[in-house]
Amino acid sequence: MFHRVLLVLLVAASFSCTKTNRAGYVVKVGGASVSQKVFEHRVQIERHLGAPDPREAALANLILANLGARITEGYAMPLSGPIIENYYWGRVHEIPVIAELEREVAVEEKQAFITAAALPEFSQLVLGEIYATLPEAHSDTAELTLGLLSRAIANPDRFDRFAHLEQLPVDRIWVGADGIRSASLEQGRVSLEAELPQAGEQAQAYGADEHEAGREMYRFIAGTPAGQIHPRPVVSPEAFQIVKVEERRENQARLSLITVAKTPFEDWFWKQAETVPVAFGDTEEGRGFLRNVPWARRMMVDRSLYADVLEDK
């Protein structure tokens, strides 16, 4: 997700070739340096992947990957060398383009190649997991959700009222053997299919699939009388949801849902990434990158070095 969301912001523009510089690194992100060898291997990978400007794409992806790595550290999920290498051998090295390039890499440069090949994908994967599953990654919306949940459990009859006070949508859906049917009372997206999986025979009667994450929710739906509220929010990739069983009819249940949307991924990412210092080994190279790639201006760089580029930020 991370890669797909942010890479589309790249612009196709000519970019001067990266040169070996006295700093000894191409770019430094929060203290982690991208070496010339790692960069050149990533250029080769981008070239084989068909990037319009392989050097610009390589620099962009390595910067984003290292920004992501710095963010994951804040959630006690550091992307250490051994972890990245395990991910490479477990998944990335089987990609045909990577396998082809790997055969040409000298033994002494293998580690640099592994980092160049695996870090961007692994960083986006871990960031996506943090964003989608960790409530602490969304403290503001999680706090609002838990507050609403507490009030709703204490006063189930005021479920709709609590949502309206926060200007949040309330949706009605039927869950049953024929799947999920939505009858939204207000504008709002219902996304329970991926969150409500199988929990035995009783759950199967309610249209559950085999996904693991929502077994508890289906047990709740299958065995709870009308008027009860699930004691924990449903966490989906884009929102928190509070679920109440409104009505039961044989193998069907009508639910009410309050949906609290999470901060969009890109805004969530940059709120943290903007605090990570980024330094280019070659100032002119950095100036070209900042000029050509719009999102690059959101990075924390030494403004005194790039005032002419950033003055119209």
C-alpha positions in Angstrom: 0.0 0.0 0.0 2.7 2.4 1.0 4.5 2.0 -2.3 1.4 2.3 -4.4 0.0 5.3 -2.5 3.2 7.4 -2.5 4.9 6.3 -5.8 2.1 7.7 -7.8 3.1 11.1 -6.6 6.4 10.8 -8.5 6.6 13.0 -11.7 8.3 11.9 -14.9 11.1 14.4 -15.2 14.7 14.4 -16.3 17.1 14.0 -13.3 20.9 14.3 -13.4 22.8 11.2 -12.7 23.8 10.6 -9.1 27.5 11.2 -8.6 29.9 9.8 -6.1 30.3 12.6 -3.5 32.6 13.5 -0.7 30.0 12.8 1.9 30.3 9.0 1.2 26.5 8.5 0.9 23.8 9.4 -1.6 21.2 10.4 1.0 20.9 10.2 4.8 17.5 9.7 6.4 17.3 10.1 10.1 20.9 8.9 10.6 20.6 5.9 8.2 22.8 6.4 5.1 22.0 5.1 1.6 25.4 4.0 0.1 26.4 4.4 -3.5 26.3 0.6 -3.9 22.8 0.3 -2.6 21.6 3.1 -4.8 23.2 1.8 -7.9 21.6 -1.7 -7.3 18.2 0.0 -6.9 18.7 1.9 -10.1 19.3 -1.4 -11.9 16.1 -2.8 -10.4 14.0 0.2 -11.4 15.4 0.1 -14.9 14.3 -3.6 -15.2 10.9 -2.7 -13.8 10.5 -0.1 -16.5 10.6 3.1 -14.5 10.7 6.2 -16.8 13.6 7.6 -14.9 15.3 4.8 -13.0 17.7 7.0 -11.1 14.9 9.3 -9.8 12.7 6.4 -9.0 15.5 4.6 -7.1 16.2 7.7 -5.0 12.6 8.3 -4.3 11.9 4.7 -3.3 15.0 4.5 -1.0 14.1 7.8 0.7 10.5 6.7 1.2 11.7 3.3 2.4 14.0 4.8 5.0 11.4 7.3 6.1 9.1 4.3 6.6 11.8 2.5 8.5 12.3 5.4 10.9 8.5 5.5 11.5 8.3 1.8 12.2 10.9 2.2 15.0 8.5 4.4 16.9 6.1 1.4 17.0 8.7 -1.0 18.3 9.0 -2.7 14.8 12.5 -1.9 13.7 13.6 -3.1 10.2 17.0 -4.5 11.1 19.4 -6.0 8.6 18.7 -9.6 9.6 14.9 -9.1 9.4 15.2 -7.5 6.0 17.5 -10.3 4.8 15.0 -12.9 6.0 12.3 -11.2 4.1 14.4 -11.1 1.0 15.0 -14.8 1.0 11.5 -15.6 2.0 9.8 -13.6 -0.7 11.6 -11.0 -2.8 14.4 -13.2 -4.3 11.7 -15.3 -6.1 10.6 -12.3 -8.2 11.9 -13.0 -11.7 13.5 -9.5 -12.2 15.2 -9.8 -8.8 16.4 -13.4 -9.4 17.8 -12.4 -12.8 19.8 -9.4 -11.4 20.9 -11.3 -8.3 22.8 -13.8 -10.5 25.0 -11.0 -11.7 25.8 -9.5 -8.3 29.3 -10.0 -6.9 29.5 -11.8 -3.6 30.9 -8.8 -1.8 28.0 -6.6 -3.0 25.2 -9.2 -2.1 24.2 -7.4 1.1 23.9 -4.1 -0.7 21.7 -5.7 -3.3 19.5 -7.4 -0.7 18.9 -4.0 1.0 18.2 -2.3 -2.3 15.7 -5.0 -3.4 13.9 -5.8 -0.1 13.8 -2.6 2.0 11.3 -0.6 -0.1 8.8 -3.4 -0.3 9.3 -4.5 3.3 9.0 -1.0 4.6 5.7 -0.5 2.9 4.5 -3.8 4.1 5.2 -3.1 7.8 3.9 0.4 7.5 0.7 -0.9 6.0 0.3 -3.4 8.9 0.9 -0.7 11.5 -1.6 1.7 9.8 -4.3 -1.0 9.4 -4.1 -2.9 12.7 -2.5 -0.9 15.5 -5.0 1.4 17.4 -2.0 3.3 18.9 -1.1 4.5 15.4 -4.4 6.4 15.4 -4.5 7.8 18.9 -6.9 10.6 18.1 -9.6 8.5 16.3 -9.0 5.6 18.6 -9.7 7.8 21.7 -12.8 9.1 20.1 -14.0 5.6 19.3 -13.4 4.2 22.8 -15.1 7.2 24.3 -18.2 6.6 22.1 -18.1 2.9 22.8 -18.1 3.5 26.6 -21.1 5.8 26.4 -23.0 3.5 24.0 -22.5 0.5 26.2 -23.7 2.5 29.2 -26.7 3.8 27.3 -27.5 1.5 24.3 -30.8 3.3 23.5 -28.8 6.5 22.8 -26.6 4.8 20.2 -27.7 6.9 17.3 -27.7 10.1 19.4 -24.1 9.7 20.4 -23.1 9.3 16.7 -25.1 12.3 15.7 -23.4 14.5 18.4 -20.0 13.6 16.8 -21.4 14.1 13.3 -20.6 10.4 12.5 -22.6 8.2 10.1 -24.9 5.4 11.4 -25.4 2.5 9.1 -27.8 -0.4 9.2 -26.9 -3.7 7.7 -28.3 -7.2 7.7 -25.9 -10.1 8.2 -27.1 -13.5 7.2 -26.6 -16.6 5.1 -27.1 -14.6 1.9 -24.2 -12.2 2.9 -24.3 -8.6 3.9 -27.0 -6.2 2.7 -26.7 -2.5 3.6 -29.5 0.0 4.2 -27.5 3.1 5.1 -29.5 5.7 6.9 -26.8 8.3 6.2 -23.8 8.7 3.9 -21.1 6.3 5.0 -19.2 3.2 3.9 -19.8 -0.2 5.5 -16.8 -2.5 5.4 -17.5 -5.6 7.4 -17.0 -8.3 4.9 -13.3 -8.6 5.6 -13.8 -8.2 9.3 -16.5 -10.9 10.1 -15.1 -14.4 9.4 -15.9 -17.9 10.3 -16.6 -19.1 13.9 -17.9 -22.6 13.6 -21.3 -23.8 12.4 -23.2 -21.1 14.0 -21.1 -18.4 12.4 -21.4 -20.1 9.0 -25.2 -19.6 9.2 -24.5 -15.9 9.3 -22.5 -15.9 6.0 -19.0 -16.0 7.5 -15.9 -16.8 5.4 -12.7 -18.4 6.6 -10.7 -15.3 7.4 -9.3 -15.4 10.9 -9.6 -11.9 12.2 -13.3 -11.6 12.7 -14.2 -14.9 14.5 -15.0 -13.1 17.7 -17.4 -10.7 16.0 -19.3 -13.5 14.4 -19.6 -15.3 17.7 -21.0 -12.1 19.1 -23.5 -11.6 16.2 -24.5 -15.3 16.3 -25.1 -15.5 20.1 -26.1 -12.0 21.3 -29.6 -10.8 21.9 -30.9 -7.6 20.4 -29.8 -4.4 22.0 -26.3 -5.5 22.9 -23.1 -3.7 21.7 -19.8 -5.4 21.0 -17.4 -4.6 23.8 -14.5 -3.8 21.4 -14.3 -1.8 18.2 -14.0 -3.5 14.8 -10.6 -2.4 13.4 -10.5 -2.2 9.6 -7.8 -0.8 7.4 -9.5 2.5 7.1 -11.8 2.9 10.1 -12.9 1.9 13.6 -16.5 0.7 13.9 -18.8 0.3 16.9 -21.3 -2.5 16.3 -24.8 -3.0 17.9 -27.2 -5.9 17.3 -30.6 -4.3 16.7 -32.8 -7.2 15.7 -32.6 -10.9 15.2 -34.6 -13.1 12.7 -33.6 -16.8 12.6 -30.2 -16.9 10.9 -30.1 -13.1 10.3 -29.2 -10.2 12.4 -29.7 -6.5 11.8 -26.7 -4.4 13.0 -26.2 -0.7 13.5 -22.7 0.6 13.0 -20.9 3.9 14.0 -17.9 4.4 11.7 -15.0 6.5 12.8 -12.7 7.0 9.8 -8.9 6.9 10.3 -6.6 9.7 9.1 -5.9 9.0 5.4 -2.7 7.0 5.0 -0.8 9.6 3.1 -1.5 12.3 5.8 -0.7 9.8 8.6 2.6 8.9 6.9 3.8 12.5 6.3 2.7 13.7 9.8 5.5 11.5 11.1 7.9 11.6 8.1 8.1 15.4 8.2 9.9 15.1 11.5 12.7 12.9 10.1 15.8 14.9 8.9 16.9 14.1 5.3 20.3 15.2 4.0 21.6 14.7 0.4 25.3 13.8 -0.1 25.4 16.2 -3.1 23.6 19.5 -2.6 22.9 20.0 -6.3 21.5 16.6 -6.6 19.2 17.3 -3.7 18.2 20.6 -5.3 17.2 18.7 -8.5 15.2 16.1 -6.6 13.3 18.7 -4.5 12.5 20.6 -7.7 11.3 17.6 -9.7 9.4 15.6 -7.1 6.5 17.5 -5.4 6.2 15.4 -2.3 10.0 15.8 -1.6 9.3 19.3 -0.4 7.5 17.9 2.6 10.8 16.4 3.8 12.8 17.9 6.6 15.9 19.2 4.9 18.3 22.1 5.6 16.3 24.9 4.2 19.4 27.2 4.1 20.8 24.9 1.4 17.6 24.8 -0.7 16.0 28.2 -0.1 15.7 28.9 -3.9 13.7 25.7 -4.4 11.6 25.8 -1.2 10.7 29.5 -1.2 7.5 28.8 -3.1 6.6 25.7 -1.1 
